[in-house]
């Protein structure tokens, strides 16, 4: 297939362009709107085949599940090691684009480290994350009720506490929007055993007093908006005698862990943050 077409589709799939722009550019490369319309299902079918093949891992079990939340049934992607009976659990909270394939991949990576990993779909109350439309997912995130959304994630902690495959120890990590939500789960879930927010909006000083779980926060050096909240956050953590670690990754941008976004991904920072995260969870979830 023409490399221009596959490059266009890859840009669209990775969120670097929205669907409207992608279809318009595809029509220009293909020669007409009719030709683009004929090509689109072929591209999506081929891509899904690749995606499904990437999901196959002989060492893991995966499934989409429902769990009871504040707003009703919540959807989620669950992964765990094939060998073993019970595992410490980790809740994984997605970015503001919903439960995308990238976050499902992160969930599998966490399971490969020996954890029962659950990535809820925060957009479940609105019908779930839309396929192939990240712009719509971002807009839908803005429609969520924040307090109810936090309670839906707190309910996921409760679910994992008693899930038959769980040891009862539960950690939480999240990225961007999910990093801020991870902080809120730490504030609102006294049963949480460890929290690792990635470049997330910090809770208020008053909220920090309610945190029970040890916390490890990862921040990108080139992330002015988020980083301006760090000093007050750390001051509150110290004042309230919380167990915490804060790491700054110089030169990295916001969303540096997302390897499906080449413009933001920083391999060195991502690998170091991930190794620290896994060590932290293994220490506090044992």
Secondary structure, 3 states (H helix, E strand, C coil): CCHHHHHHHHHHHCCCCCHHHHHHHHHHHHCCHHHHHHHHHHHHHHHHHHHHHHHCCCCEEEEEEEEEECCEEEEEEEEEECCCCCEEEEEEECCCCCCCHHHHHHHHHHHHCCCEEEEECHHHHHCCCCCCCHHHHHHHHCCCCHHHHHHHHHHHHHHHHHCCCEEEEEEEEEECHHHHHHHHHHHHCCCCCEEEEECCCCCCHHHHCCCCCEEEEEEEEECHHHHCCHHHHHHHHHHCCCCEEEEEEEEEECCCCCCCCCCCCCHHHHHHHHHHHHHHHHHHCC
